Structures are given as C-alpha cells and as structure tokens.
Amino acid sequence: MTPVTSDLVVTAAVRLDAVLPDGDGVVWGEGRASDGGRVQLVRRAADGTVRDLLPEGSNARTAVHEYGGGAWWVHDGVVFAVDWSDQRLRRIADDEVTVLTPEPAAPRGDRYADGDVAADGTWLVCVREHHPTAGAPATEVVNEVVRLSAVAPSEPEVLVSGPDFVAAPRLSRDGGQLAWLSWDHPSMPWDDVVLTVRSLSSGADTVVAGGAGESVSEPAWHDDGSLTFISDRTGWWNLYRWSSRAGVEPLVELEAEIGEPGWALGGSRYAVLDEGSVVFARSSDGFDALVVRSPSGELTELDTGFTAVRSVRADGDGVVCIAGSPTAEPGVHRVSLAGAVTTLRPPRDLGLDPTTISVPEPLTFASVAPDGSARDAHALYYPPSGSVSGPPPLLVVIHGGPTGAASPVLAVGLQYWTSHGFGVVDVNYGGSTGYGRAYREQLKGAWGLVDVADCLAAARALASSGRVDPARLAIRGGSAGGFTVLAALARPDTPFAAGADHFGVADLEALARDTHKFESRYLDGLVGPYPEARDVYVERSPLTHVAEFSTPLIVLQGEEDAIVPPNQSEMIVSALRSRGVPVAYLLFPGEQHGFRAAENIRRALDAELAFYARLFGLSVEVPPVEIENL
C-alpha cells in the first residue's frame, strides 16, 4: 500500500492564504479543504495561543478579478475581511462584526479587495470591482479605488477611476498621499503597469514608474516618505525606491526574480525593516531563497532551507512569511536577519518517512521555437518513490497561468503520483515566471506552440535517456495547463498515451467571446487580437483538430467555474465521444476554478489514477472510473 493516498492529501490540509503581523501577534488565512475550502483567519498571540477570528461559516475570499487575493487585512487588532457569500467588506473587532459596505444592486455586484487603513484607523482605501447586473459582460465591469469609513457603514467615495484595472492602493504613513497601480487592456499586470502617487490635499498626480514594457508591483510607503516597489525595467523583477527629492533609485538589481505575476492581489515578496534592512524572496533557476539587503547595500542569502517563499512581511527585527521546502509543506515562519527560523504555524505532520519523499531536480533541456530555432526550456523532475520495476511511467505536469511556475515545495498531491510509481516532470515552459521577462515573453503570440513544444521536449528527453518508459507517457494540466494538454494531444505525432484535462480551454474563440473582465483581452498577447486574428484562434484551438485526437482523455470540471466555463470541457468531451475516443468526464457541483472541497479533491485524484491504471496496466487500490469508448 502506498503511503500517499488521496485521504492523506486532504486530511487536515490547508492552503495558507497570507500572513500579516498585528501588534504582538500574527494573523494568517487558512483555506480548509475539510470545510469546503473556506478561508478562516487565525491569530497567534505572543504567548503562542491560537484562535479562529471569523464566525462559523464565514469565508474570507474575494471575487475581484475572479482570482481574488487581498481579501483581508488587519490594523491595530481590527480585522477587515470580505466574505465570499456577498462580497461585502466587514470590520471584526472583539468578535463584533460590522458590515462596512452597502448592499449591492446585483448579487455580489460590488466586490472589494486589497485594502489599506489610515494610520489613525478611521478610514481605509481598497479596490472595488463593480458589476452592475448579475453576469454583467466584461465591458460593463468597472474597477476603481474607493475610500470608506473604517469604523461604520458608509457610501464608498471614488478616488481613482478610468483605468481598466487598479491594484495595491497604499496610503503614506501620514495619510497625505496615495499610491496605486493601474493598467489597461490588452495588458496584463506582468506586461505594462503604471505606478502613480497622488497628493490627497492638492489632487496632483505623479507618475513614479511604469508604462509600456515595464511591469511594476508591490508599492510600499516608509516613515521618511519614500516609496519602494518592484519593477522589471532591467528584464528582471527587482527592487527600487522613489522619493520626491531623489526620484527612482535601484535597491536590488540581480538576474533573478523578486516579483511574481499579479494573478492574485495582495502579494508581498519583500519587507523593509525599521532599521533600514530589506528582506526579500528571490527566485533563481526555479528555486526561491530569502536574502537580506543591509542598509549599506550588502546582500546576504539566508540559509533557511526554504525553496518556496511568499507573503514576506516586516515583524520587529525580522520578517514573517509563508515558506516551505521540497520535504516540508508551506508553514508560517518568523525569520531573523541572521537566518534563525521560528515556526509559528507548522506544516502538517504527514507521518511520511523522509526517504519516501521525492525531491525535485532542476532540468534544462533543448527545445525549439516556432521558427524552428533552438532554445532552452526548464523543468523540475521528481523521480518515482514507489516500487518500480523497469522504467516508470511519466506524468508531465503543466502549470496554469500560463504565466505561472512550477514550485519546488512539498506538494502531497504531487507525491501522490511519485509514490504510485510515476516519474513526474513539472515543466516551466517558455512563458513561465522565474527566468526573466525575455523568457516570459516567449509565449507572446505563441500559446499552443512554445508550451506544447517544451512539454513534448521534456517527455522525449526523459524517455530517450531511459529514465522513463516511452510507451507510458501521460500529460496533465489545469486551466491554461489544460489547454496545453489538449493542444499536445490533438496532433498526430503526440508521444502521449493518456491525458488529463482539468477545466482546460478547448475552443479559444469561445473563450475570447465569453470570459471575465480580467482575462477578456489576455489572449490578444498570447494568440492575437480578436476578431482580427480569428483564423489563428481557430487554428490553435484543440477542438479544431479533434480529427487528429486519438489519445484517451479524462476531463474534470467545476460546475460553477466562471474563468473556464463548463461548456469548454463539454465541447471536447462531446467531440471525443462522437469519434469513439476513450474519454471519462467528471463534473463537480459547487466547485469553481480549482477544487477546494476535500471530497472533490480526493475523488478527482483517485479517478485520474484509476484512469491511468486502466490504460497502463497498473495495480492500484482506488475506486474505478467509467471510461466511455474503451
């Protein structure tokens, strides 16, 4: 019996949402799979006492941009949180809950996120996303920065309106200035972003950084009136400081990434301490590390063992963060400037023998560009940890985004596969984050080409080396990764004998016509402007090439997915059924984009394993899945 079961994947599993210091305590968010995936906020006091902060049934989750993030923040012991049920902002103080925002005209019509509270605690600013009617088209959705009372219900006052998107409204320490980020269609937040500062007394605006060809993120004010931020103006997301006196100056410039793509709001990859040191997370060759910049500019990498770090926040003479390693799930930790780690919220005790955990190794392998020229691509390879006789089957994993990245942190859901005897290669194809802007932009106009080429190249490189069985290659991915799965299978030369599509895109044209505001023009950069480039959309769509699709496929889909609607999965399933291609389809009621409920996560994993087992002749102890046409 394998030690990693689907039960182990979900038992006591949490997704750590973010961490924020609060006085002498620390608050973090936990997405609990055992409770339907709802996000509870937890406070750890200085004496180690831990307690839940939200009333039973509350869910601190925002639907801004559909991907959310920044759903809660804290100030002097007061919690401000958006509840998923109605998207209204609440103030929670001494267990007393006050709803601060008006009831919207449409259900969940006004959504709030990414707030900041004035120093005196009387008012706040945040992002509001206004949907005038239920299911309003993307063209009618309005994103703004608004000001609200932080102590009682009030009507939001619009401070910033006009840009298609706004993010990270941040108040100076004296409350006199507001900084925010903005961008317009067809750009995404990793493309072209402007950082603006406004004097709230005079109304004068100053553009600090950004514009065409520059992605800016994470503005943060300091006591001296300076503003730090992340920019990729050199081709790498590095750290800068602005002041009205000196303008913009570099703080850290490395050939490594400090920033990350802004899929979710409220991220934090660095913190400036009161004494002037900066602690930041940097990604290099797919692995994170924490680094300290001294006030004199000296850089020191801390020996923490962490390889995946996020939500870095200043806390006294150190930082708190969410971090993990290849042998430990993410936990909440406090890290000193000397690198001493104190664990505040430990990862689960999985009861696994460390020798049974598959640890990734970075791979760089040869691939090809759309013009046929040679290029390098990257991946993390996890060898099988279960009992294997001969070369194992290979599972090629495709991350979402597509501007995402494989993360070298213990993921029990991935160890589920290695402990069942699979080798797993997690591909950072061209377009992925972590290798600089030039690598990220290799996917521009080439989605469905570069990503597919890199996935095929990764599988073939491992098969030709003898490390995996070339007759048992499978590919899986979700969302954008699901599109890559379908595109890789809808071709006559595919090396894959099986595939798993989790809420992936089958028809690019349908997605361009029917998706939410945040991504409604994303395909302009990945494929081409629509409808001008309609021929490219049709040609790149897996559904167009279904006549070349003969590989067995399992499809898993959330019924309430607003990002990749169920009709995308149903189109490909229907086409394969009619052609007699083996196909399995599971639709999960109540799930959105990605599965959150424990029972659904467990069923999806076991069904996918049963699917591969049937095709590859594996002996597994999981419930069978119905495969049509087999």
C-alpha positions as CSV (number, residue, x, y, z in Angstrom):
1,M,0.0,0.0,0.0
2,T,1.4,3.4,-1.0
3,P,1.9,5.8,1.9
4,V,0.4,8.7,0.0
5,T,-3.3,8.3,-0.5
6,S,-5.9,10.8,-1.6
7,D,-7.1,10.8,2.1
8,L,-3.6,11.9,3.1
9,V,-3.7,14.7,0.5
10,V,-6.8,16.2,2.0
11,T,-6.8,15.2,5.7
12,A,-6.2,18.4,7.7
13,A,-5.0,20.0,4.5
14,V,-5.0,23.8,4.4
15,R,-3.9,26.4,1.8
16,L,-2.1,29.2,3.6
17,D,-3.6,32.3,2.2
18,A,-1.3,35.1,3.6
19,V,0.3,36.2,6.8
20,L,0.2,39.7,8.4
21,P,1.8,40.8,11.7
22,D,-0.6,42.6,14.1
23,G,0.9,44.2,17.2
24,D,2.5,41.4,19.2
25,G,0.6,38.7,17.3
26,V,0.4,37.3,13.8
27,V,-2.7,36.6,11.6
28,W,-2.8,34.2,8.7
29,G,-5.5,32.7,6.4
30,E,-6.3,29.0,6.1
31,G,-8.2,27.5,3.3
32,R,-9.5,24.4,4.9
33,A,-10.4,21.5,2.5
34,S,-12.2,19.7,5.2
35,D,-14.6,22.7,5.5
36,G,-15.5,23.1,1.8
37,G,-12.3,25.0,1.2
38,R,-13.5,28.2,3.1
39,V,-10.8,30.6,4.3
40,Q,-10.7,31.1,8.1
41,L,-8.5,33.7,9.7
42,V,-6.3,32.6,12.6
43,R,-4.5,34.7,15.1
44,R,-1.4,33.6,17.1
45,A,-0.8,35.7,20.1
46,A,2.7,36.4,21.6
47,D,2.2,33.6,24.2
48,G,1.5,31.1,21.5
49,T,-2.3,31.0,21.9
50,V,-4.0,30.3,18.6
51,R,-7.7,31.1,17.8
52,D,-10.0,31.5,14.9
53,L,-11.2,35.0,14.2
54,L,-14.1,34.6,11.8
55,P,-17.6,33.5,12.8
56,E,-18.6,29.9,11.9
57,G,-19.4,29.7,8.2
58,S,-17.6,32.9,7.2
59,N,-15.2,32.7,4.2
60,A,-12.6,35.4,3.7
61,R,-12.4,35.3,0.0
62,T,-12.9,38.0,-2.7
63,A,-14.0,37.5,-6.3
64,V,-12.2,40.6,-7.6
65,H,-10.5,39.6,-10.9
66,E,-12.2,36.2,-10.2
67,Y,-8.8,35.0,-8.9
68,G,-9.1,37.1,-5.7
69,G,-6.3,37.7,-3.3
70,G,-6.1,40.5,-0.7
71,A,-9.5,39.6,0.8
72,W,-8.5,40.6,4.3
73,W,-6.1,42.9,6.2
74,V,-5.5,44.0,9.8
75,H,-4.9,47.2,11.7
76,D,-4.3,47.6,15.4
77,G,-6.2,44.4,16.3
78,V,-9.1,45.0,13.9
79,V,-9.6,42.7,11.0
80,F,-11.2,43.8,7.8
81,A,-12.4,40.9,5.6
82,V,-14.5,40.4,2.5
83,D,-17.0,37.5,2.8
84,W,-17.4,35.2,-0.2
85,S,-21.2,35.0,0.3
86,D,-22.0,38.6,-0.7
87,Q,-18.5,40.2,-1.3
88,R,-19.2,42.9,1.3
89,L,-16.5,44.2,3.5
90,R,-16.7,43.6,7.2
91,R,-14.9,45.0,10.3
92,I,-14.3,42.5,13.0
93,A,-13.2,43.9,16.4
94,D,-13.5,41.9,19.7
95,D,-15.7,39.4,17.9
96,E,-18.2,42.2,16.9
97,V,-18.9,42.2,13.2
98,T,-19.8,45.4,11.3
99,V,-20.7,45.4,7.6
100,L,-19.0,48.4,6.2
101,T,-20.1,48.4,2.5
102,P,-23.6,48.9,1.1
103,E,-25.7,46.1,-0.2
104,P,-25.1,45.9,-4.0
105,A,-27.8,46.3,-6.6
106,A,-26.9,42.9,-8.1
107,P,-25.9,39.8,-6.1
108,R,-22.2,40.1,-5.3
109,G,-22.3,43.0,-7.7
110,D,-19.7,45.1,-5.7
111,R,-16.6,43.3,-4.8
112,Y,-13.8,44.6,-2.6
113,A,-10.1,43.7,-2.1
114,D,-6.5,44.8,-1.4
115,G,-7.2,47.4,1.2
116,D,-5.0,49.7,3.4
117,V,-6.1,51.5,6.6
118,A,-5.1,55.1,7.5
119,A,-2.7,55.4,10.5
120,D,-5.4,56.7,12.8
121,G,-7.7,53.8,11.9
122,T,-10.7,55.9,10.9
123,W,-10.8,55.3,7.2
124,L,-9.4,53.0,4.5
125,V,-8.9,52.6,0.8
126,C,-9.4,49.5,-1.3
127,V,-10.2,48.2,-4.8
128,R,-13.8,48.0,-5.7
129,E,-15.0,46.0,-8.7
130,H,-18.5,47.0,-9.7
131,H,-20.7,44.5,-11.6
132,P,-23.9,46.4,-12.5
133,T,-26.0,43.3,-13.1
134,A,-25.6,39.6,-12.3
135,G,-23.5,38.1,-15.1
136,A,-22.6,41.6,-16.5
137,P,-20.4,41.4,-19.6
138,A,-16.8,42.4,-19.2
139,T,-17.3,45.7,-20.9
140,E,-19.7,46.8,-18.1
141,V,-17.5,45.9,-15.2
142,V,-15.7,48.9,-13.5
143,N,-12.6,48.7,-11.3
144,E,-11.8,51.7,-9.0
145,V,-10.0,52.7,-5.9
146,V,-12.5,53.8,-3.2
147,R,-12.3,55.4,0.2
148,L,-14.5,54.1,3.1
149,S,-15.0,54.7,6.8
150,A,-13.1,52.0,8.7
151,V,-15.4,52.2,11.7
152,A,-19.0,52.4,10.4
153,P,-21.0,51.7,7.3
154,S,-20.5,54.4,4.6
155,E,-21.0,55.1,0.9
156,P,-17.8,54.4,-1.0
157,E,-16.1,57.6,-2.3
158,V,-14.4,57.0,-5.7
159,L,-10.7,58.2,-5.6
160,V,-9.4,56.6,-8.8
161,S,-11.4,55.7,-11.8
162,G,-10.7,55.4,-15.5
163,P,-8.1,52.7,-15.9
164,D,-9.4,49.3,-16.8
165,F,-7.7,47.9,-13.7
166,V,-6.3,49.2,-10.4
167,A,-4.4,47.4,-7.6
168,A,-2.4,48.0,-4.5
169,P,-3.8,51.3,-3.2
170,R,-1.4,52.3,-0.4
171,L,-1.5,55.2,2.0
172,S,1.6,57.1,3.1
173,R,2.3,56.9,6.8
174,D,0.9,60.5,7.3
175,G,-2.2,59.7,5.3
176,G,-1.4,62.6,2.9
177,Q,-0.5,60.6,-0.2
178,L,-2.0,57.6,-2.1
179,A,0.0,55.3,-4.3
180,W,-1.7,52.8,-6.7
181,L,-1.0,50.6,-9.7
182,S,-3.0,50.7,-12.9
183,W,-3.1,49.1,-16.4
184,D,-5.4,48.9,-19.4
185,H,-6.5,46.3,-21.9
186,P,-4.9,44.4,-23.5
187,S,-2.1,44.5,-21.0
188,M,-1.9,42.1,-18.0
189,P,-0.2,43.1,-14.7
190,W,3.1,41.4,-15.9
191,D,3.1,43.5,-19.1
192,D,2.6,47.2,-18.7
193,V,1.8,48.8,-15.4
194,V,1.9,52.4,-14.1
195,L,2.7,53.4,-10.5
196,T,1.1,56.7,-9.6
197,V,1.3,58.8,-6.5
198,R,-1.4,61.4,-5.6
199,S,-1.4,64.2,-3.1
200,L,-4.7,63.8,-1.3
201,S,-4.7,67.5,-0.4
202,S,-3.9,69.0,-3.8
203,G,-5.1,66.2,-6.0
204,A,-1.8,66.4,-8.0
205,D,-0.7,63.1,-9.6
206,T,2.9,62.0,-10.1
207,V,3.8,59.0,-12.3
208,V,6.6,57.3,-10.5
209,A,7.3,54.3,-12.7
210,G,6.0,52.0,-15.3
211,G,4.3,52.2,-18.7
212,A,5.0,50.4,-21.9
213,G,7.3,47.4,-21.4
214,E,7.6,47.7,-17.7
215,S,5.7,45.7,-15.0
216,V,5.5,47.3,-11.6
217,S,4.1,45.8,-8.4
218,E,4.1,46.0,-4.6
219,P,4.4,49.7,-3.7
220,A,5.1,50.3,0.0
221,W,5.5,53.6,1.9
222,H,8.0,54.3,4.6
223,D,8.4,56.7,7.5
224,D,10.7,59.0,5.6
225,G,8.1,59.5,2.8
226,S,9.9,57.2,0.3
227,L,8.2,54.5,-1.7
228,T,9.6,51.1,-2.6
229,F,8.3,49.0,-5.4
230,I,9.2,46.1,-7.7
231,S,9.9,46.7,-11.4
232,D,11.2,44.6,-14.3
233,R,12.8,47.6,-16.2
234,T,16.1,45.7,-16.5
235,G,14.4,42.5,-17.6
236,W,14.1,41.0,-14.1
237,W,11.7,41.9,-11.3
238,N,14.0,43.8,-9.0
239,L,13.6,46.3,-6.2
240,Y,13.6,50.2,-6.4
241,R,13.0,53.2,-4.2
242,W,11.4,56.5,-5.1
243,S,11.3,59.8,-3.3
244,S,10.1,63.2,-4.4
245,R,13.6,64.5,-3.8
246,A,15.8,61.9,-5.4
247,G,13.4,60.2,-7.9
248,V,13.9,56.5,-8.6
249,E,17.0,54.6,-7.3
250,P,17.8,50.9,-7.5
251,L,17.9,49.0,-4.2
252,V,18.5,45.5,-5.6
253,E,19.4,44.6,-9.2
254,L,20.0,40.9,-9.8
255,E,19.5,38.4,-12.7
256,A,16.8,36.8,-10.5
257,E,13.1,37.5,-9.9
258,I,11.9,39.2,-6.8
259,G,8.4,39.9,-8.2
260,E,5.7,37.4,-9.3
261,P,2.9,37.6,-11.8
262,G,-0.1,39.5,-10.4
263,W,-2.8,36.8,-10.8
264,A,-3.9,37.5,-7.2
265,L,-4.0,40.7,-5.3
266,G,-2.2,41.5,-2.1
267,G,1.1,39.6,-2.6
268,S,4.3,40.5,-0.8
269,R,7.8,39.3,-1.8
270,Y,9.8,41.8,0.3
271,A,9.7,43.8,3.5
272,V,11.6,46.9,4.6
273,L,12.5,46.9,8.3
274,D,12.5,50.0,10.5
275,E,16.3,49.9,10.8
276,G,16.7,50.0,7.0
277,S,17.4,46.4,6.1
278,V,15.3,44.8,3.3
279,V,14.4,41.1,3.3
280,F,13.3,39.8,0.0
281,A,12.5,36.5,-1.7
282,R,14.3,35.9,-5.0
283,S,13.7,33.1,-7.5
284,S,16.7,31.7,-9.5
285,D,16.6,28.5,-11.6
286,G,13.2,27.7,-10.2
287,F,14.1,27.9,-6.5
288,D,13.4,30.6,-4.0
289,A,15.7,31.9,-1.3
290,L,15.4,34.7,1.3
291,V,18.0,37.4,1.0
292,V,18.9,40.4,3.3
293,R,20.0,43.7,1.9
294,S,21.8,45.7,4.6
295,P,21.4,49.5,4.8
296,S,24.8,49.8,3.1
297,G,23.6,47.6,0.2
298,E,25.4,44.3,1.1
299,L,23.4,41.2,0.1
300,T,23.4,38.1,2.3
301,E,21.5,34.9,1.4
302,L,19.9,33.3,4.4
303,D,20.4,29.5,5.0
304,T,16.8,28.6,5.9
305,G,16.3,25.6,3.6
306,F,13.2,27.2,2.1
307,T,12.8,26.9,-1.6
308,A,9.3,28.5,-2.0
309,V,8.6,31.7,-0.2
310,R,5.7,34.2,-0.2
311,S,3.9,36.8,1.9
312,V,7.1,38.3,3.3
313,R,6.1,40.9,6.0
314,A,8.2,43.0,8.4
315,D,7.9,41.9,12.0
316,G,10.1,43.7,14.5
317,D,13.7,42.9,13.8
318,G,12.9,40.2,11.3
319,V,10.1,39.0,9.0
320,V,7.2,36.6,9.0
321,C,6.5,34.6,5.8
322,I,4.8,31.6,4.3
323,A,7.6,29.2,3.2
324,G,8.3,25.5,2.5
325,S,10.9,23.2,1.1
326,P,11.0,20.0,-1.0
327,T,10.4,18.0,2.1
328,A,8.1,20.3,4.1
329,E,4.7,21.8,3.1
330,P,4.4,25.6,3.5
331,G,4.2,26.8,7.1
332,V,4.1,30.2,8.8
333,H,7.6,31.2,10.0
334,R,9.4,34.1,11.6
335,V,13.0,34.6,10.2
336,S,15.6,36.8,11.9
337,L,18.2,38.8,9.9
338,A,20.7,36.1,10.9
339,G,18.5,33.4,9.3
340,A,17.2,31.9,12.6
341,V,13.7,30.3,11.9
342,T,10.9,30.1,14.4
343,T,7.9,28.2,13.2
344,L,4.6,29.8,14.1
345,R,2.2,27.6,12.2
346,P,3.9,24.3,11.3
347,P,3.1,22.2,8.2
348,R,1.2,19.0,8.7
349,D,2.8,16.1,10.3
350,L,2.3,13.7,7.4
351,G,3.9,10.7,9.1
352,L,6.0,10.0,6.0
353,D,9.4,8.5,6.0
354,P,11.7,11.3,4.6
355,T,13.2,8.7,2.3
356,T,9.9,8.2,0.6
357,I,9.6,11.8,-0.4
358,S,10.6,12.5,-4.0
359,V,12.8,15.6,-4.2
360,P,12.9,17.6,-7.4
361,E,16.0,18.2,-9.5
362,P,16.2,21.2,-11.9
363,L,16.3,20.2,-15.6
364,T,17.3,22.4,-18.6
365,F,16.7,20.7,-21.9
366,A,16.7,21.5,-25.6
367,S,13.5,22.6,-27.3
368,V,12.5,24.6,-30.4
369,A,11.0,28.0,-31.1
370,P,8.0,28.4,-33.5
371,D,10.5,29.4,-36.2
372,G,12.5,26.2,-35.7
373,S,15.4,27.7,-33.9
374,A,16.9,26.0,-30.9
375,R,16.2,27.3,-27.4
376,D,16.4,26.0,-23.9
377,A,13.5,25.2,-21.6
378,H,13.3,24.3,-17.9
379,A,11.5,21.9,-15.6
380,L,11.7,20.2,-12.2
381,Y,11.9,16.4,-12.3
382,Y,10.6,14.2,-9.5
383,P,11.8,10.5,-9.7
384,P,9.3,7.8,-8.5
385,S,9.5,6.9,-4.8
386,G,7.2,3.9,-5.0
387,S,8.2,0.4,-6.0
388,V,9.1,0.4,-9.7
389,S,10.2,-2.5,-12.0
390,G,11.9,-1.1,-15.0
391,P,11.5,2.4,-16.4
392,P,8.5,4.1,-14.8
393,P,5.5,5.8,-16.5
394,L,6.0,9.6,-16.8
395,L,3.4,12.2,-15.8
396,V,4.1,15.6,-17.5
397,V,2.6,18.3,-15.3
398,I,1.6,21.7,-16.9
399,H,1.1,24.6,-14.5
400,G,-1.7,27.2,-15.0
401,G,-1.4,30.8,-15.9
402,P,0.2,30.3,-18.3
403,T,2.4,32.9,-16.6
404,G,2.9,30.6,-13.6
405,A,5.7,28.5,-12.5
406,A,6.4,25.0,-11.0
407,S,7.2,25.4,-7.3
408,P,9.8,23.2,-5.6
409,V,7.9,22.8,-2.4
410,L,6.4,19.6,-0.9
411,A,3.0,19.1,-2.5
412,V,1.3,15.9,-1.3
413,G,-0.8,15.9,-4.4
414,L,2.3,15.5,-6.5
415,Q,3.8,13.0,-4.1
416,Y,0.6,11.0,-4.6
417,W,1.9,10.3,-8.2
418,T,5.5,9.6,-7.4
419,S,4.6,7.2,-4.6
420,H,2.4,5.3,-7.1
421,G,5.4,4.7,-9.2
422,F,5.3,7.7,-11.6
423,G,8.1,9.9,-12.6
424,V,6.8,13.5,-12.7
425,V,8.2,16.4,-14.7
426,D,6.8,19.8,-13.8
427,V,7.5,21.9,-16.8
428,N,8.5,25.6,-16.7
429,Y,7.9,26.1,-20.4
430,G,8.7,29.3,-22.3
431,G,6.3,31.9,-20.8
432,S,6.8,30.8,-17.2
433,T,7.8,33.2,-14.4
434,G,11.2,33.0,-12.7
435,Y,13.6,33.2,-15.7
436,G,13.2,36.9,-16.6
437,R,11.0,38.9,-18.8
438,A,12.5,37.7,-22.1
439,Y,11.7,34.1,-21.1
440,R,8.2,35.1,-20.0
441,E,7.6,36.8,-23.3
442,Q,8.5,33.8,-25.4
443,L,4.8,32.8,-25.2
444,K,3.6,36.1,-26.8
445,G,1.7,35.2,-29.9
446,A,2.8,31.6,-29.4
447,W,0.4,30.0,-26.9
448,G,-0.2,26.5,-28.0
449,L,3.2,26.4,-29.8
450,V,6.0,27.1,-27.4
451,D,4.3,25.5,-24.3
452,V,3.4,22.4,-26.4
453,A,6.9,22.1,-27.9
454,D,8.5,22.3,-24.4
455,C,6.2,19.7,-22.9
456,L,6.9,17.3,-25.8
457,A,10.7,18.0,-25.5
458,A,10.7,17.3,-21.7
459,A,8.9,14.0,-22.2
460,R,11.1,12.9,-25.1
461,A,14.3,14.0,-23.3
462,L,13.5,11.8,-20.2
463,A,12.3,8.9,-22.4
464,S,15.4,9.0,-24.6
465,S,17.6,9.0,-21.5
466,G,16.0,5.8,-20.3
467,R,14.7,7.3,-17.1
468,V,11.0,6.7,-18.1
469,D,9.0,4.3,-20.2
470,P,8.4,5.9,-23.7
471,A,5.3,3.8,-24.1
472,R,3.7,5.1,-20.9
473,L,3.8,8.9,-21.1
474,A,0.9,10.9,-19.7
475,I,0.2,14.6,-19.5
476,R,-2.0,16.6,-17.1
477,G,-2.8,20.2,-16.5
478,G,-5.4,22.6,-15.3
479,S,-6.9,25.8,-16.7
480,A,-4.2,27.2,-19.1
481,G,-2.4,23.9,-18.5
482,G,-5.5,22.1,-19.6
483,F,-5.3,23.9,-22.9
484,T,-1.7,22.8,-23.3
485,V,-2.7,19.2,-22.5
486,L,-5.4,19.3,-25.2
487,A,-3.1,21.0,-27.7
488,A,-0.4,18.4,-27.1
489,L,-2.8,15.6,-27.7
490,A,-4.6,17.0,-30.7
491,R,-1.7,16.2,-33.1
492,P,-0.7,13.1,-34.9
493,D,2.8,13.0,-33.6
494,T,1.9,13.2,-29.9
495,P,4.1,10.9,-27.8
496,F,1.5,10.7,-25.0
497,A,-0.6,7.6,-24.3
498,A,-3.0,9.3,-21.9
499,G,-4.0,12.8,-20.8
500,A,-5.9,14.6,-18.0
501,D,-7.6,18.0,-18.7
502,H,-8.7,19.9,-15.6
503,F,-11.0,22.7,-16.6
504,G,-9.0,23.5,-19.7
505,V,-9.7,25.5,-22.8
506,A,-10.8,23.6,-25.9
507,D,-12.1,26.5,-28.0
508,L,-10.0,29.7,-27.9
509,E,-12.6,31.6,-29.9
510,A,-15.4,30.7,-27.4
511,L,-13.1,31.8,-24.6
512,A,-12.3,35.1,-26.2
513,R,-16.1,35.8,-26.6
514,D,-17.1,34.5,-23.1
515,T,-14.8,35.1,-20.2
516,H,-14.4,37.6,-17.3
517,K,-13.0,41.1,-17.5
518,F,-9.6,40.4,-16.1
519,E,-8.7,38.0,-18.9
520,S,-11.0,39.2,-21.6
521,R,-8.1,40.6,-23.6
522,Y,-5.3,38.3,-22.3
523,L,-5.5,36.3,-25.5
524,D,-4.6,39.4,-27.5
525,G,-1.0,38.9,-26.4
526,L,-0.9,35.1,-26.3
527,V,-2.7,34.5,-29.6
528,G,-3.5,37.8,-31.3
529,P,-6.2,40.5,-31.3
530,Y,-9.8,39.1,-31.7
531,P,-11.6,39.1,-34.0
532,E,-8.8,40.3,-36.4
533,A,-6.8,37.2,-35.7
534,R,-9.8,34.8,-35.8
535,D,-8.1,32.4,-38.2
536,V,-5.3,31.9,-35.6
537,Y,-7.8,31.3,-32.8
538,V,-9.5,28.6,-34.9
539,E,-6.2,27.0,-36.0
540,R,-4.8,26.9,-32.4
541,S,-8.0,25.5,-30.8
542,P,-7.7,21.8,-29.9
543,L,-11.4,21.5,-30.9
544,T,-10.4,22.3,-34.5
545,H,-8.0,19.3,-34.6
546,V,-10.2,16.7,-32.9
547,A,-10.0,14.5,-36.0
548,E,-6.3,14.0,-35.1
549,F,-7.1,13.3,-31.4
550,S,-6.9,9.6,-30.6
551,T,-5.3,9.6,-27.1
552,P,-7.6,8.6,-24.2
553,L,-8.5,11.6,-22.0
554,I,-10.1,12.2,-18.6
555,V,-11.7,15.6,-18.1
556,L,-12.5,17.2,-14.7
557,Q,-14.6,20.3,-14.4
558,G,-16.1,22.6,-11.7
559,E,-19.8,23.3,-12.4
560,E,-19.5,27.0,-11.2
561,D,-16.3,27.9,-13.0
562,A,-16.5,31.5,-14.2
563,I,-13.0,31.6,-15.7
564,V,-13.1,28.5,-17.9
565,P,-16.9,27.7,-18.1
566,P,-18.1,24.1,-18.2
567,N,-19.0,24.4,-21.9
568,Q,-15.3,24.3,-22.7
569,S,-15.0,20.8,-21.2
570,E,-18.3,19.7,-22.6
571,M,-17.3,20.6,-26.2
572,I,-14.2,18.4,-26.2
573,V,-15.9,15.5,-24.4
574,S,-18.8,15.6,-26.9
575,A,-16.4,15.6,-29.8
576,L,-14.3,12.7,-28.5
577,R,-17.4,10.7,-27.7
578,S,-18.7,11.1,-31.2
579,R,-15.3,10.0,-32.6
580,G,-15.1,6.9,-30.4
581,V,-12.0,8.1,-28.5
582,P,-11.9,6.8,-24.9
583,V,-13.0,9.6,-22.6
584,A,-14.0,10.0,-18.9
585,Y,-15.8,13.1,-17.7
586,L,-16.4,14.2,-14.1
587,L,-18.4,17.4,-13.3
588,F,-18.1,18.7,-9.7
589,P,-21.2,20.6,-8.4
590,G,-20.3,23.6,-6.2
591,E,-16.7,23.9,-7.4
592,Q,-15.3,26.9,-9.2
593,H,-11.9,27.3,-10.9
594,G,-9.9,24.7,-9.0
595,F,-11.3,22.2,-6.5
596,R,-11.5,23.2,-2.8
597,A,-13.7,20.7,-1.1
598,A,-11.9,17.6,0.4
599,E,-14.3,15.1,-1.1
600,N,-13.9,16.5,-4.6
601,I,-10.1,16.7,-4.4
602,R,-10.0,13.1,-3.3
603,R,-12.4,11.9,-6.0
604,A,-10.5,13.8,-8.7
605,L,-7.2,12.3,-7.8
606,D,-8.4,8.8,-7.4
607,A,-10.4,8.9,-10.7
608,E,-7.4,10.2,-12.6
609,L,-5.2,7.4,-11.1
610,A,-7.8,4.8,-11.9
611,F,-7.8,6.2,-15.5
612,Y,-4.1,5.8,-16.0
613,A,-4.1,2.4,-14.2
614,R,-6.6,1.0,-16.6
615,L,-4.6,2.2,-19.6
616,F,-1.1,1.4,-18.3
617,G,-1.9,-1.9,-16.6
618,L,-1.2,-0.7,-13.1
619,S,-2.4,-2.3,-9.9
620,V,-4.0,0.3,-7.7
621,E,-6.5,0.3,-4.9
622,V,-8.8,3.2,-5.8
623,P,-12.4,3.3,-7.0
624,P,-12.7,2.7,-10.7
625,V,-13.8,5.4,-13.1
626,E,-16.1,5.0,-16.1
627,I,-14.3,5.3,-19.4
628,E,-16.5,5.6,-22.4
629,N,-15.4,4.0,-25.7
630,L,-12.9,1.8,-24.1
